[in-house]
Amino acid sequence: MDYKEAGVDIEAGRSFVERIRQDVQSTYRPEVLSPLGGFGGYFQLPSGYRQPVLVSGTDGVGTKLKIAQELNRHDMVGIDLVAMCVNDILTSGAEPLFFLDYLATGKLNEQQLAEVVRGIAEGCRQSGCALLGGETAEMPGFYQLGEYDIAGFCVGVAEKSQLLDGSQVQVGDRAIGLASRGVHSNGFSLVRKIITSKGLAWDYRPELLAGKSLGEELLAPTRIYVKPVLEALRSQIAIHAMAHITGGGLPENLPRCLNKGQSVLVNLSSWDVPPIFRWLAEVGEVNNEAMLETFNMGIGFVLIVPPEQAESTISWFESTGIKAYAIGEVIEGTGNLAIDK
């Protein structure tokens, strides 16, 4: 017997690396010092930092992958993977520098995973970071045929004196919500439960979605906020804190960026909730509290800014094509989300 008979095809692995080489190299920044295929990736810190601080993050895509695999659409989940990591480290004010991925599957399907990597490379280009390396694991018997899982790891850099850690936030500051691109990458266990329990197919087109199928709507990738937010930080906008709205929604994530003794009072009627959330709540009979604690509800990222800059911040982001809303205000409190109905 040999390794191939045991289910691991080494030659297919080599072929896969060559297949993705161009996509990976398209993400390289000048600081990349190593070619694809080494034991480690080399990256030189950018110049211009006096006290550079490295900021790291890791995440996955979760059960959204089940939908991608059932629909045989694998290009956009790679963008999700990058977005979940780079948006997280962005909240500290860090610029993403490089990204690494881990792909695990039962049997290597070159075309399928090449589409995943193509999406990862696109996410890296959107966020300005290099796809420095990765690992592809073929694990026969561990995953069903056609199944795979992916994880991502990102490293960024920030000036120590400019790190956003909550200490800059003041009572009276305004919360500016940046629109999501739908469900993003959280809450999909509930999404799948709702759809399967009702016997619906991914090609079903609810009237509320204006012609889109459930699959098309739900596979829309997580919005990457890196470039416009970094540009805002380098402009005259005084951003005091930021939050990436992921699992746990606004109640769990928004208070994480505050100072001690503070809460945020949020007006739930201050932004347009995308139709997909209204449809999920109605069909799944999910109450408002559970929806808010599971999904982003249309707000994917939040900035905390001084009150006098709220309107200019909204105008600035809308000029970049991202819808923005004044959704709340920092108040004295115990680190929770207060609801203004």
C-alpha positions, 0 to 999 in steps of 0.5 A: 500500500502507499499514501495514495491508496490511503486517500492522500494524493501528494501529486494532486497537492503539488498540482494544487499549489501550482494552480493557485500560485498566480492568485496568491502572488497577485496579493503580494505587497513590497514587504513580502520577502519569500516565494510561495512554497517555503516552510514559512512566509517572510514579511518585512515590517513597513517603514515609517512606524516609530513604535510598531505594534503587531495586531493578530486575529483568527477566525473561520466562516462557520456553517455558511460553508454548508450552503456553499458546498450544497450549491457548489459555489466556493468563490465568495466564502474565501472573501468571508474568511479574510473579512472576518479576520481583517475587520476584527484587527481593524477595530484597533486601528491596525493596517492588515499586513499579511494573511494565512489560510488553513484548508482541510478536506477529505479528498482534495478537489483542485477546482473546488479549493482553487475557487476558495483560494481565489476568493481568499486572494480577492479578500486580501486584495480588497483589504490590501494585505498579502496572502503570505502562505497557507496549509492544505490538509487532505484528511480522508475519513474525517470529512465527507466527500465534497466537504471542507473547512477553512480557517484564517489568520491575519497580522496587522500593524499599528502605531502604539500611540494610536492604538484604539483600546476604548480609553479615547471614548467619551460620554456623549460620543456618537455611534455611526453604523456602517451598513452590512452586506446582509447576513455576512458570516454569523447566525447560519446555524439558525438560518439553516434551521429555519430554511430546512424546517420549512422544507425550502430549497436554496433556489427559492425566491421569496417575494421580499427579496425582490427576485433573489434566491435564498442562496444568492442572498445568503452567500453574499460575502462579508463586507470588508471595511479596511480601506475606507476606514483606514483612509478615514483614520488618516483624514480629519475624522477623529475615530475614538473606537470601532466594533466589528458586528459579528456573532452576538450582534450589536448587544455583544460586540458594540460594548467591547469597544467602550471605556469603563463605566460606559454603555451605548444607547442605540435607536433600533429604528435609526437604520434600514434593516435589510429584507433578509432579516425581516424574512428570517424573523417572519418565517422562523418566528424569531423574536426581536431580541433573538434576532438582535443577539444572533445577526448584525441586522444590517450594521456590520461595523460601528465607529465611535466619534465625537458628536460634532463629527457625526454628520461629516463621518456619515457623509464621508463614508457615503461618499465611498459607497457605504451607507452610514447611520447615526445609530446611538450615543455613548452614555454612562453605564455598566458596559451594556447595550441600552435600547431606545425604542 
